[in-house]
Amino acid sequence: MDQCTRCADHQYANPERSRCLLKAEGFLAFKDPLGTALAYNALCCSALTAAVLGVFVKHQDTPIVRAISRALSYLLLISLTCCFLCSLLFLGRPHTATCILQHSTFAVVFTVVVSKVLAKTLNVVLAFTLTAPGRSTWQWLVSQAPNLLIPICTLVQETLCGLWLGTSPPFVDTDAHSEYGHVIILCNKGSLTAFYCVLGYLGGLALASFTVAFLARNLPDTFNEAKFLSFSMLLFCSVWLSFLPVHHSAKVKAMVAIEVFSILVSSAGLLGCIFAPKCYVILLRSERNSLHRLRDRPHSGRNIGLKT
């Protein structure tokens, strides 16, 4: 007892408590089973999204693709591919560059995705409100004013991320006390206030997209995808609302895994809810992918022109 010495933070005592041993570094590596599974799913989902984009490009002149705004759909699919791939930044040993890119890339890419969903929803609303008989405001739809939301919303998020990185950016940190015999290498978020401002802005944008899509769900459904958009945003909001309490109660490696899992699930939810019904019609029910068939569907009295 007279010669008892406390081990340093990067060391731990052996079972006999006769000497100090170096702690092993701990992080969610690609070679870990969980890390491998998450990386494999991210790559598979990104490849699937690219395949869906290929299907839409191949059938770009069909009515169902033209009716849902081809340009926005292409951009949304490309952005979803980036969402899947950005989850890879959270895996492996943290470095200064990856710590800076992790949440800023995630925030900007998801802001682009959610703003595009909002723009698609507003295009649906305008298509059914501005083209009613007696209206002379077709030029509002042609101008595609809702598409301006995409650069505006993205610019606001980029400004918030710029302020975050300029004042108190994320950095590589260590946790020597959470797991016995390990020093956990992690990314410290720096300013938590800035981090929650970025997440709060993204959450507010997602809530606005869900609200608009939900209010437009009962429009005639010949060209209306608001039901799919509202369900996709409901899933998106549910995933991230569930993520927050679990994120704060989990250990470091589990916290990273939960964050990657939430990114993959929310991105897959948007991909499945918005594009799976279209791919089903294009690939398996091609007889329904005709302008004559769409016009003969119920509630087709207020059909709109096909958009590009």
Residue frames as qw, qx, qy, qz and C-alpha x, y, z in Angstrom:
[[0.000, 0.884, 0.467, 0.000, 0.00, 0.00, 0.00],
 [0.326, -0.754, 0.088, 0.563, 2.91, 2.33, 0.62],
 [0.239, -0.292, 0.592, 0.713, 4.02, 1.95, -3.00],
 [0.410, 0.594, 0.692, -0.001, 0.55, 2.12, -4.63],
 [0.070, -0.337, 0.286, 0.894, 0.62, 4.26, -7.77],
 [0.578, 0.587, 0.397, -0.405, -2.33, 5.28, -9.92],
 [0.566, 0.183, 0.589, 0.546, -1.97, 4.42, -13.60],
 [0.039, 0.269, -0.203, -0.941, -2.07, 7.22, -16.17],
 [0.613, 0.388, 0.226, -0.650, -5.23, 7.85, -18.14],
 [0.646, 0.484, -0.465, -0.366, -3.86, 5.98, -21.17],
 [0.292, 0.258, -0.908, 0.154, -2.96, 2.97, -19.01],
 [0.786, -0.382, -0.063, -0.483, -4.79, 0.42, -16.86],
 [0.358, -0.523, 0.741, -0.222, -3.71, -2.00, -14.14],
 [0.467, 0.140, -0.847, -0.213, -3.19, -5.70, -14.86],
 [0.736, -0.435, -0.418, -0.308, -5.35, -8.21, -12.93],
 [0.730, -0.250, -0.433, 0.465, -2.61, -8.65, -10.31],
 [0.126, -0.982, -0.082, -0.113, -2.36, -4.84, -10.02],
 [0.745, -0.411, 0.153, 0.503, 1.40, -5.14, -10.19],
 [0.307, -0.206, 0.360, 0.856, 2.04, -2.96, -13.24],
 [0.407, 0.632, 0.182, -0.634, 0.33, -0.64, -15.72],
 [0.510, 0.200, 0.716, 0.433, -0.56, -1.70, -19.26],
 [0.086, 0.181, -0.280, -0.939, -1.24, 0.51, -22.25],
 [0.551, 0.439, 0.532, -0.470, -4.91, 0.79, -23.17],
 [0.388, 0.215, 0.723, 0.530, -5.90, -0.29, -26.66],
 [0.200, 0.184, -0.136, -0.953, -7.44, 2.28, -28.98],
 [0.279, 0.410, 0.863, -0.099, -11.12, 1.78, -29.58],
 [0.330, 0.392, -0.112, -0.851, -13.31, 3.07, -32.43],
 [0.780, 0.366, 0.434, -0.262, -15.84, 1.68, -34.88],
 [0.158, -0.472, 0.677, 0.542, -13.47, 0.28, -37.50],
 [0.644, 0.341, -0.378, -0.571, -14.36, -0.98, -40.96],
 [0.431, 0.223, -0.874, -0.024, -13.01, -4.42, -40.06],
 [0.300, 0.000, 0.736, -0.607, -15.29, -4.77, -37.03],
 [0.137, 0.347, 0.912, 0.173, -18.35, -6.93, -37.78],
 [0.116, 0.782, 0.494, -0.362, -20.70, -4.03, -37.06],
 [0.001, -0.690, 0.258, 0.676, -18.60, -1.58, -39.07],
 [0.129, -0.104, 0.840, 0.517, -18.37, -4.02, -41.97],
 [0.162, 0.540, 0.826, -0.001, -22.14, -4.55, -41.96],
 [0.091, 0.827, 0.255, -0.493, -22.85, -0.81, -41.93],
 [0.039, -0.556, 0.493, 0.668, -20.34, -0.07, -44.68],
 [0.173, 0.110, 0.909, 0.364, -21.71, -2.95, -46.80],
 [0.164, 0.696, 0.683, -0.153, -25.27, -1.65, -46.42],
 [0.032, 0.783, -0.019, -0.620, -24.20, 1.89, -47.28],
 [0.064, -0.362, 0.691, 0.623, -22.50, 0.73, -50.48],
 [0.161, 0.316, 0.914, 0.197, -25.39, -1.55, -51.45],
 [0.138, 0.775, 0.515, -0.339, -27.98, 1.20, -50.88],
 [0.028, 0.698, -0.251, -0.670, -25.94, 3.72, -52.87],
 [0.100, -0.125, 0.843, 0.514, -25.65, 1.19, -55.71],
 [0.162, 0.532, 0.831, -0.022, -29.41, 0.56, -55.56],
 [0.108, 0.805, 0.220, -0.540, -30.07, 4.30, -55.73],
 [0.014, -0.500, 0.554, 0.666, -27.79, 4.57, -58.76],
 [0.144, 0.167, 0.926, 0.306, -29.72, 1.71, -60.36],
 [0.164, 0.723, 0.613, -0.273, -33.03, 3.51, -59.73],
 [0.058, 0.736, -0.155, -0.656, -31.54, 6.61, -61.33],
 [0.093, -0.220, 0.800, 0.551, -30.60, 4.48, -64.34],
 [0.181, 0.465, 0.866, 0.044, -34.17, 3.19, -64.59],
 [0.135, 0.816, 0.341, -0.447, -35.57, 6.71, -64.52],
 [0.006, -0.606, 0.433, 0.667, -33.10, 7.94, -67.13],
 [0.154, 0.010, 0.903, 0.402, -33.87, 4.98, -69.40],
 [0.027, 0.603, 0.784, 0.146, -37.63, 5.61, -69.13],
 [0.144, -0.322, -0.191, 0.916, -37.41, 9.40, -68.97],
 [0.232, 0.002, -0.391, -0.891, -39.97, 9.93, -71.72],
 [0.281, -0.397, -0.868, -0.103, -42.70, 7.82, -70.14],
 [0.285, -0.713, -0.263, -0.585, -45.66, 9.64, -68.54],
 [0.715, -0.640, -0.271, 0.079, -45.02, 8.57, -64.97],
 [0.652, -0.176, -0.051, 0.736, -41.43, 9.88, -65.02],
 [0.164, 0.411, 0.216, 0.871, -42.37, 13.12, -66.78],
 [0.404, -0.720, -0.398, -0.399, -45.26, 13.72, -64.39],
 [0.688, -0.656, -0.206, 0.233, -43.10, 13.77, -61.24],
 [0.032, 0.967, -0.248, -0.040, -40.60, 16.35, -62.50],
 [0.925, 0.228, -0.162, 0.258, -37.63, 14.59, -64.03],
 [0.335, 0.652, -0.369, 0.572, -35.00, 17.15, -63.06],
 [0.467, -0.597, 0.380, -0.531, -35.97, 17.14, -59.38],
 [0.977, -0.143, 0.083, -0.134, -36.16, 13.36, -59.34],
 [0.789, 0.404, -0.268, 0.376, -32.68, 13.02, -60.83],
 [0.086, 0.648, -0.416, 0.633, -31.22, 15.50, -58.36],
 [0.707, -0.477, 0.258, -0.454, -32.98, 13.82, -55.46],
 [0.997, 0.022, -0.055, 0.052, -31.61, 10.41, -56.41],
 [0.585, 0.510, -0.344, 0.529, -28.08, 11.80, -56.75],
 [0.223, -0.633, 0.377, -0.639, -28.42, 13.47, -53.35],
 [0.890, -0.325, 0.136, -0.289, -29.67, 10.25, -51.76],
 [0.894, 0.246, -0.240, 0.287, -26.63, 8.46, -53.13],
 [0.247, 0.577, -0.406, 0.664, -24.46, 11.06, -51.41],
 [0.609, -0.542, 0.223, -0.534, -26.46, 10.53, -48.19],
 [0.992, -0.115, -0.046, -0.009, -25.66, 6.82, -48.18],
 [0.747, 0.366, -0.259, 0.492, -22.00, 7.44, -48.92],
 [0.036, -0.713, 0.308, -0.629, -21.58, 10.17, -46.29],
 [0.835, -0.498, 0.061, -0.227, -22.27, 7.57, -43.59],
 [0.895, 0.151, -0.207, 0.364, -18.84, 6.09, -44.40],
 [0.187, 0.686, -0.302, 0.635, -17.23, 9.21, -42.90],
 [0.608, -0.607, 0.238, -0.452, -18.36, 8.02, -39.44],
 [0.990, -0.120, 0.030, 0.061, -16.52, 4.69, -39.74],
 [0.735, 0.373, -0.226, 0.519, -12.81, 4.09, -39.20],
 [0.535, -0.367, -0.306, 0.697, -10.30, 5.89, -36.99],
 [0.071, 0.957, 0.276, -0.060, -11.33, 9.52, -36.52],
 [0.545, 0.046, 0.085, 0.833, -9.05, 12.19, -37.98],
 [0.012, -0.454, -0.177, 0.873, -9.32, 15.97, -37.98],
 [0.205, 0.107, -0.529, -0.817, -10.57, 16.03, -41.58],
 [0.319, -0.318, -0.856, -0.255, -13.23, 13.35, -41.05],
 [0.177, -0.496, -0.637, 0.562, -14.40, 14.97, -37.80],
 [0.098, 0.379, -0.032, -0.920, -14.92, 18.26, -39.64],
 [0.294, 0.073, -0.645, -0.702, -16.62, 16.62, -42.62],
 [0.046, -0.237, -0.962, 0.126, -18.88, 14.19, -40.74],
 [0.086, 0.627, 0.657, -0.409, -21.71, 16.36, -39.49],
 [0.141, 0.571, -0.131, -0.798, -21.24, 19.29, -41.87],
 [0.162, 0.133, -0.796, -0.568, -21.49, 17.01, -44.92],
 [0.036, -0.379, -0.920, 0.096, -24.41, 15.13, -43.37],
 [0.101, 0.622, 0.432, -0.645, -26.26, 18.37, -42.58],
 [0.194, 0.485, -0.325, -0.788, -25.76, 19.96, -46.01],
 [0.144, 0.036, -0.890, -0.432, -26.56, 16.80, -48.00],
 [0.027, -0.459, -0.872, 0.169, -29.70, 16.04, -46.01],
 [0.135, 0.597, 0.220, -0.759, -30.79, 19.67, -46.26],
 [0.203, 0.298, -0.589, -0.723, -30.53, 19.38, -50.05],
 [0.130, -0.186, -0.958, -0.176, -32.61, 16.19, -49.95],
 [0.007, 0.559, 0.708, -0.431, -35.32, 17.56, -47.67],
 [0.152, 0.552, -0.024, -0.820, -35.53, 20.86, -49.58],
 [0.195, 0.140, -0.750, -0.616, -35.96, 18.89, -52.82],
 [0.088, -0.386, -0.917, 0.057, -38.77, 16.89, -51.24],
 [0.066, 0.621, 0.406, -0.667, -40.38, 20.18, -50.18],
 [0.168, 0.415, -0.383, -0.808, -39.97, 21.56, -53.72],
 [0.147, -0.093, -0.909, -0.378, -41.53, 18.40, -55.23],
 [0.030, -0.517, -0.795, 0.314, -44.45, 18.69, -52.81],
 [0.118, 0.610, 0.141, -0.771, -45.04, 22.35, -53.62],
 [0.147, 0.220, -0.657, -0.706, -44.92, 21.52, -57.33],
 [0.094, -0.329, -0.934, -0.104, -47.70, 18.98, -56.73],
 [0.013, 0.633, 0.547, -0.548, -49.77, 21.56, -54.85],
 [0.117, 0.520, -0.199, -0.822, -49.25, 24.20, -57.54],
 [0.054, 0.022, -0.847, -0.529, -50.10, 21.68, -60.24],
 [0.119, -0.485, -0.865, -0.055, -53.56, 21.15, -58.75],
 [0.091, -0.725, -0.437, 0.525, -54.30, 24.68, -57.57],
 [0.022, -0.582, 0.217, 0.783, -52.86, 26.95, -60.22],
 [0.061, 0.083, -0.770, -0.629, -54.22, 24.98, -63.18],
 [0.255, 0.461, 0.786, -0.323, -57.84, 24.83, -62.12],
 [0.248, 0.610, 0.578, 0.482, -60.41, 26.07, -64.66],
 [0.088, -0.950, -0.250, -0.165, -60.56, 29.84, -64.77],
 [0.548, -0.698, 0.160, 0.433, -57.07, 30.35, -63.42],
 [0.592, 0.785, -0.078, 0.165, -54.60, 32.30, -65.57],
 [0.319, -0.827, 0.461, -0.038, -51.49, 31.61, -63.50],
 [0.981, 0.153, 0.017, 0.118, -49.96, 28.74, -65.47],
 [0.457, 0.718, -0.343, 0.398, -46.78, 30.80, -65.76],
 [0.457, -0.682, 0.457, -0.342, -46.26, 30.37, -62.00],
 [0.935, -0.118, 0.334, -0.025, -46.02, 26.62, -62.51],
 [0.781, 0.564, -0.050, 0.262, -43.83, 26.96, -65.59],
 [0.097, 0.839, -0.383, 0.373, -41.39, 29.18, -63.71],
 [0.827, -0.131, -0.501, 0.220, -40.96, 26.42, -61.11],
 [0.135, -0.779, 0.250, -0.559, -40.66, 28.95, -58.33],
 [0.840, -0.515, 0.108, -0.134, -40.57, 26.23, -55.62],
 [0.894, 0.192, -0.130, 0.383, -37.24, 25.06, -57.01],
 [0.171, 0.741, -0.274, 0.589, -35.69, 28.26, -55.66],
 [0.713, -0.637, 0.134, -0.259, -36.19, 26.80, -52.20],
 [0.960, -0.003, -0.088, 0.267, -33.39, 24.30, -52.84],
 [0.548, 0.402, -0.223, 0.699, -30.49, 26.78, -53.15],
 [0.257, -0.698, 0.128, -0.656, -31.98, 29.11, -50.52],
 [0.852, -0.487, 0.036, -0.191, -32.43, 26.39, -47.88],
 [0.903, 0.076, -0.120, 0.405, -29.03, 24.90, -48.69],
 [0.317, 0.603, -0.190, 0.707, -27.36, 28.30, -48.42],
 [0.508, -0.695, 0.136, -0.490, -28.85, 28.86, -44.97],
 [0.951, -0.302, 0.029, 0.054, -27.56, 25.47, -43.78],
 [0.750, 0.328, -0.126, 0.560, -24.13, 26.13, -45.29],
 [0.010, -0.733, 0.188, -0.654, -24.03, 29.44, -43.43],
 [0.745, -0.588, 0.136, -0.285, -24.84, 27.71, -40.14],
 [0.960, -0.046, 0.002, 0.278, -22.17, 25.08, -40.79],
 [0.509, 0.573, -0.147, 0.625, -19.68, 27.79, -41.72],
 [0.307, -0.751, 0.222, -0.541, -20.31, 29.62, -38.46],
 [0.915, -0.385, 0.093, -0.073, -19.95, 26.33, -36.58],
 [0.888, 0.146, -0.014, 0.436, -16.65, 25.44, -38.25],
 [0.319, 0.679, -0.123, 0.649, -15.38, 29.00, -37.96],
 [0.387, -0.720, 0.228, -0.528, -16.04, 29.41, -34.23],
 [0.511, -0.421, 0.705, -0.255, -15.75, 25.99, -32.57],
 [0.685, 0.312, -0.541, -0.376, -15.17, 23.18, -35.10],
 [0.967, -0.229, 0.034, -0.104, -15.22, 19.46, -34.25],
 [0.158, 0.712, -0.675, 0.109, -11.91, 17.89, -33.27],
 [0.751, 0.036, -0.658, 0.053, -10.42, 14.51, -32.41],
 [0.432, -0.598, 0.405, -0.541, -10.86, 13.66, -28.73],
 [0.449, 0.110, -0.879, 0.119, -10.32, 10.65, -26.44],
 [0.704, -0.472, 0.065, -0.527, -12.40, 8.97, -23.77],
 [0.336, 0.376, -0.829, 0.242, -10.27, 6.89, -21.40],
 [0.265, -0.131, 0.711, -0.638, -12.97, 6.03, -18.88],
 [0.735, 0.092, -0.067, -0.668, -15.99, 4.62, -20.74],
 [0.960, 0.105, -0.233, -0.112, -14.54, 1.16, -21.48],
 [0.668, -0.624, 0.393, 0.097, -12.07, -0.74, -19.31],
 [0.690, -0.187, 0.543, 0.441, -8.73, -1.28, -21.02],
 [0.472, 0.521, 0.488, 0.518, -9.57, 0.94, -23.99],
 [0.063, -0.469, -0.030, 0.880, -9.04, 4.54, -24.99],
 [0.453, 0.648, 0.610, 0.051, -11.97, 5.48, -27.22],
 [0.216, -0.145, 0.303, 0.917, -11.01, 7.75, -30.11],
 [0.198, 0.708, 0.675, -0.064, -13.95, 9.99, -30.98],
 [0.200, 0.436, 0.243, 0.843, -14.95, 13.20, -32.67],
 [0.115, -0.516, -0.505, 0.682, -15.83, 15.95, -30.23],
 [0.274, 0.737, 0.555, 0.272, -18.53, 18.12, -31.79],
 [0.271, 0.222, -0.051, 0.935, -16.99, 21.34, -30.50],
 [0.277, -0.025, 0.217, -0.936, -19.86, 23.74, -30.01],
 [0.120, 0.329, 0.932, -0.096, -22.96, 21.78, -29.00],
 [0.262, 0.631, 0.312, -0.660, -25.06, 24.90, -29.52],
 [0.285, 0.508, -0.487, -0.651, -24.00, 25.13, -33.16],
 [0.024, 0.038, -0.982, -0.182, -24.53, 21.39, -33.60],
 [0.172, 0.484, 0.803, -0.303, -28.10, 21.58, -32.31],
 [0.282, 0.628, 0.008, -0.725, -28.79, 24.68, -34.43],
 [0.206, 0.329, -0.752, -0.533, -27.77, 22.73, -37.52],
 [0.029, -0.196, -0.980, -0.006, -29.91, 19.74, -36.50],
 [0.189, 0.544, 0.560, -0.596, -32.79, 22.02, -35.48],
 [0.304, 0.516, -0.266, -0.755, -32.81, 23.77, -38.85],
 [0.219, 0.131, -0.891, -0.375, -32.83, 20.42, -40.65],
 [0.025, 0.329, 0.905, -0.268, -35.62, 19.18, -38.38],
 [0.258, 0.560, 0.287, -0.733, -37.70, 22.31, -38.99],
 [0.317, 0.399, -0.536, -0.673, -37.29, 21.92, -42.73],
 [0.148, -0.047, -0.979, -0.134, -38.31, 18.26, -42.52],
 [0.126, 0.453, 0.729, -0.498, -41.37, 19.18, -40.45],
 [0.320, 0.533, -0.048, -0.781, -42.37, 21.83, -43.00],
 [0.279, 0.235, -0.785, -0.502, -42.04, 19.29, -45.82],
 [0.058, -0.227, -0.965, 0.119, -44.17, 16.78, -43.93],
 [0.206, 0.502, 0.485, -0.686, -46.83, 19.39, -43.12],
 [0.361, 0.459, -0.306, -0.752, -47.18, 20.55, -46.74],
 [0.276, 0.118, -0.896, -0.328, -47.27, 16.98, -48.06],
 [0.026, 0.292, 0.893, -0.343, -49.79, 15.92, -45.42],
 [0.302, 0.520, 0.285, -0.746, -52.13, 18.82, -46.25],
 [0.430, 0.458, -0.444, -0.639, -51.91, 17.91, -49.95],
 [0.225, -0.128, 0.966, 0.021, -52.52, 14.18, -49.47],
 [0.453, 0.461, 0.708, -0.284, -56.20, 14.34, -50.54],
 [0.303, 0.576, -0.301, -0.697, -55.59, 16.01, -53.89],
 [0.901, 0.350, 0.001, -0.257, -56.64, 13.96, -56.97],
 [0.644, -0.500, 0.547, 0.191, -54.11, 11.18, -57.31],
 [0.825, 0.554, 0.095, 0.054, -53.63, 10.87, -61.05],
 [0.578, 0.571, -0.282, 0.511, -50.32, 12.74, -60.85],
 [0.384, -0.793, 0.219, -0.419, -50.25, 13.29, -57.12],
 [0.730, 0.101, -0.592, 0.326, -47.37, 11.82, -55.13],
 [0.216, -0.635, 0.310, -0.674, -48.06, 13.86, -51.98],
 [0.890, -0.377, 0.012, -0.256, -49.16, 10.73, -50.11],
 [0.904, 0.105, -0.196, 0.365, -45.82, 9.07, -50.75],
 [0.307, 0.560, -0.273, 0.719, -43.95, 12.26, -49.89],
 [0.494, -0.628, 0.174, -0.575, -45.85, 12.73, -46.63],
 [0.961, -0.272, -0.032, -0.035, -45.21, 9.15, -45.55],
 [0.761, 0.307, -0.235, 0.521, -41.51, 9.43, -46.44],
 [0.063, 0.596, -0.292, 0.745, -41.14, 12.59, -44.35],
 [0.749, -0.525, 0.062, -0.400, -43.09, 10.99, -41.49],
 [0.963, -0.065, -0.130, 0.229, -40.60, 8.13, -41.50],
 [0.501, 0.493, -0.241, 0.669, -37.69, 10.57, -41.73],
 [0.265, -0.649, 0.229, -0.676, -38.88, 12.62, -38.75],
 [0.891, -0.396, -0.018, -0.220, -39.67, 9.49, -36.71],
 [0.875, 0.139, -0.242, 0.396, -36.17, 8.08, -37.23],
 [0.360, 0.447, -0.293, 0.764, -34.41, 11.24, -36.10],
 [0.503, -0.603, 0.118, -0.608, -36.74, 11.90, -33.19],
 [0.957, -0.279, -0.069, -0.025, -35.97, 8.38, -31.98],
 [0.736, 0.360, -0.274, 0.504, -32.27, 8.94, -32.61],
 [0.003, -0.737, 0.256, -0.626, -31.81, 11.88, -30.23],
 [0.675, -0.594, 0.276, -0.340, -32.57, 10.20, -26.87],
 [0.987, -0.022, 0.055, 0.147, -30.80, 6.96, -27.85],
 [0.580, 0.624, -0.202, 0.483, -27.79, 8.93, -29.08],
 [0.131, -0.735, 0.367, -0.555, -27.25, 10.58, -25.71],
 [0.784, -0.438, 0.319, -0.303, -27.66, 7.42, -23.65],
 [0.971, 0.206, -0.059, 0.109, -25.42, 5.11, -25.69],
 [0.644, -0.511, 0.298, 0.485, -21.71, 4.47, -25.34],
 [0.039, 0.680, -0.357, -0.639, -19.33, 6.03, -27.83],
 [0.076, -0.149, 0.869, 0.465, -18.99, 3.15, -30.33],
 [0.173, 0.505, 0.844, -0.044, -22.69, 2.36, -30.10],
 [0.133, 0.763, 0.212, -0.597, -23.47, 6.06, -30.52],
 [0.062, 0.482, -0.568, -0.664, -21.57, 6.18, -33.81],
 [0.085, 0.122, 0.953, 0.263, -23.28, 2.98, -34.99],
 [0.172, 0.648, 0.671, -0.318, -26.70, 4.40, -34.12],
 [0.138, 0.712, -0.084, -0.684, -25.94, 7.59, -36.04],
 [0.045, 0.280, -0.778, -0.560, -24.83, 5.66, -39.13],
 [0.111, 0.331, 0.937, 0.025, -27.87, 3.39, -38.84],
 [0.189, 0.712, 0.437, -0.517, -30.18, 6.42, -38.63],
 [0.131, 0.574, -0.396, -0.705, -28.60, 7.93, -41.75],
 [0.019, 0.075, -0.915, -0.397, -29.07, 4.69, -43.67],
 [0.122, 0.469, 0.858, -0.168, -32.64, 4.07, -42.49],
 [0.198, 0.721, 0.247, -0.616, -33.86, 7.62, -43.15],
 [0.141, 0.486, -0.552, -0.662, -32.23, 7.67, -46.60],
 [0.008, 0.074, 0.967, 0.243, -33.62, 4.22, -47.45],
 [0.187, 0.567, 0.696, -0.398, -37.06, 5.36, -46.26],
 [0.249, 0.673, -0.072, -0.693, -37.02, 8.32, -48.63],
 [0.110, 0.319, -0.790, -0.513, -35.82, 6.13, -51.49],
 [0.056, 0.213, 0.975, 0.029, -38.42, 3.42, -50.87],
 [0.199, 0.612, 0.595, -0.482, -41.43, 5.62, -50.19],
 [0.254, 0.696, -0.101, -0.664, -40.89, 8.03, -53.07],
 [0.297, 0.527, -0.633, -0.483, -39.39, 5.88, -55.82],
 [0.258, -0.043, 0.965, -0.025, -40.40, 2.27, -55.13],
 [0.534, 0.528, 0.556, -0.357, -44.03, 2.75, -56.36],
 [0.420, 0.754, -0.241, -0.444, -42.74, 4.42, -59.55],
 [0.034, 0.455, -0.864, -0.211, -40.22, 1.62, -60.19],
 [0.448, 0.166, 0.853, -0.209, -42.98, -0.96, -59.63],
 [0.573, 0.674, 0.276, -0.375, -45.12, 0.62, -62.34],
 [0.286, 0.753, -0.476, -0.352, -42.20, 1.16, -64.73],
 [0.025, 0.417, -0.903, -0.099, -40.70, -2.34, -64.43],
 [0.172, 0.105, 0.969, -0.146, -43.63, -4.61, -63.54],
 [0.318, 0.656, 0.640, -0.242, -46.81, -2.82, -64.64],
 [0.229, -0.170, 0.379, 0.880, -45.70, -1.12, -67.83],
 [0.022, 0.526, 0.723, 0.448, -49.28, -1.19, -69.18],
 [0.235, -0.840, -0.436, 0.223, -50.19, 1.39, -66.52],
 [0.363, -0.525, 0.147, 0.756, -47.36, 3.68, -67.64],
 [0.254, 0.368, 0.585, 0.677, -49.29, 5.31, -70.45],
 [0.104, 0.015, 0.093, -0.990, -50.93, 8.68, -70.74],
 [0.537, -0.226, -0.512, -0.632, -54.22, 7.12, -71.84],
 [0.612, -0.314, -0.712, 0.140, -54.32, 4.83, -68.80],
 [0.273, -0.171, -0.445, 0.835, -53.45, 7.65, -66.40],
 [0.250, -0.074, -0.110, -0.959, -56.17, 9.87, -67.79],
 [0.613, -0.263, -0.596, -0.447, -58.73, 7.09, -67.37],
 [0.381, -0.144, -0.764, 0.501, -58.00, 6.72, -63.63],
 [0.254, -0.803, -0.539, 0.023, -60.50, 8.08, -61.06],
 [0.272, -0.846, -0.106, 0.445, -60.30, 11.77, -60.14],
 [0.550, 0.011, 0.404, 0.731, -58.74, 12.55, -63.49],
 [0.201, 0.861, 0.449, 0.127, -61.02, 15.49, -64.15],
 [0.098, -0.980, 0.138, 0.103, -58.29, 17.86, -63.10],
 [0.879, 0.041, 0.155, 0.449, -55.36, 16.25, -64.89],
 [0.110, -0.880, 0.213, 0.411, -52.34, 18.44, -65.30],
 [0.660, 0.685, -0.308, -0.015, -49.86, 18.69, -68.13],
 [0.925, -0.128, -0.102, 0.343, -46.75, 16.54, -67.92],
 [0.166, -0.954, 0.242, 0.068, -43.81, 18.34, -66.33],
 [0.823, 0.371, -0.267, 0.339, -40.16, 17.99, -67.22]]
